[in-house]
Every structure is written in structure tokens, then in C-alpha cells.
Amino acid sequence: MLHFELVTPERLIRSDEVHMVTVPGTDGDFAVLEGHAPFMSTIRDGDVLVQKAPGAAPETIAIRGGFAEVNAKGLTVLAEHAG
């Protein structure tokens, strides 16, 4: 499972173990699964899609701007605004 955190300047929105997260990157959407290579990306306004299990319908979280970081601990999305 992938550890996923969604954080805004105000608070931690989500911290969960999930199957896959799709993020609206500045250069295009990207999907992150457990074991993804480390990288950082700026993100554009759009929807983060959180899939709890393989084949499950994704949960949609609207975000505005920010950064995403993938590292050995998982995926962290630092959004200017979420909700």
C-alpha cells in the first residue's frame, strides 16, 4: 500500500494507506503506486483521484496549486487549497 498525505497551509486533510493516487501535475496527470521512483512536481488546479483498492472507484478531491513529492515514505501533496 502507498502512504498518501494531502496537506494545506491550514491543516492535514488526509493521511491514509491507499492503492493509487492520480495527481494533476503541471506537465500532465501522473499516477503513483507503492514503490514509485522518488520525484517532485508542481501541481495545477484539478482533481486528485484516490483509489483505496485495485478496481475500486476513485474518490475525487479538488485542489488548487502546490507541490507533490514522492519519496520512500510515500506521496505527499502540499496544496494551496483542497476541498
Secondary structure, DSSP 4 states (H G I P E B T S, - for coil): -EEEEEE-SS-EEEEEEESEEEEEETTEEEEEETTPPPEEEEE-SEEEEEESSTTPPPEEEEEEEEEEEEETTEEEEEEEEE-
